Amino acid sequence: MKLKMGYAELIAHAMAEIETVPLPKAEPLLDDPNVVFVDIRDIRELEREGMIPNALHAPRGMLEFWVDPDSPYYKPIFGEGKRLILYCASAWRSALATETLQRMGVPNICHLEGGFSAWKKAGLPTAEKISKPHNN
C-alpha cells in the first residue's frame, strides 16, 4: 500500500507549524503557575517510566474531547488560558497533537523538545505516576 503521506512527513509538517520548547527553557517552567505540562502518553508508559512532576495526564485518544468546551468530556483546566506544553515519549505524538490543538484554536500550545525520553536522559526531575485521576 502506498500512502499519500507517511508518519515522518506528518511529523515534519507538524514540526514546521508548531512551537517546540527546548529542554533548558522548559525546566524553569516547572514552577510557573501559568504553565501546565500535559503528558499524552498511554497510562502504562506513565506507570513504567514516571512523568514530569505535577504534569496533567491527558491520554492522546481523549485530548481533542477534553479540550473542546462543547464536548461532554471537556476538562476546565484546558480553558484557563495557561500555557500548555504537551509531551510524549519521543516528541512525535506530541508534535501531531500540538498541531491538531493549534488547528482547533487552542491558544498558548507548544510541545517539549525530545519528549520525556530526552527529559529523563538530561537528568531533569521526574515523579511517579499519580494514582488518582486529575479532576479538572
HELIX and SHEET records of a PDB file:
HELIX    1   1 TYR A    7  GLU A   17  1                                  11    
HELIX    2   2 LEU A   23  ALA A   26  1                                   4    
HELIX    3   3 GLU A   27  ASP A   31  5                                   5    
HELIX    4   4 ILE A   43  GLU A   49  1                                   7    
HELIX    5   5 ARG A   60  MET A   62  5                                   3    
HELIX    6   6 LEU A   63  VAL A   67  1                                   5    
HELIX    7   7 PRO A   76  GLY A   79  5                                   4    
HELIX    8   8 ARG A   93  MET A  104  1                                  12    
HELIX    9   9 GLY A  115  LYS A  121  1                                   7    
SHEET    1   A 5 THR A  20  VAL A  21  0                                        
SHEET    2   A 5 ILE A 109  LEU A 112  1                                        
SHEET    3   A 5 ARG A  83  TYR A  87  1                                        
SHEET    4   A 5 VAL A  35  ASP A  39  1                                        
SHEET    5   A 5 LEU A  56  HIS A  57  1                                        
END                                                                             
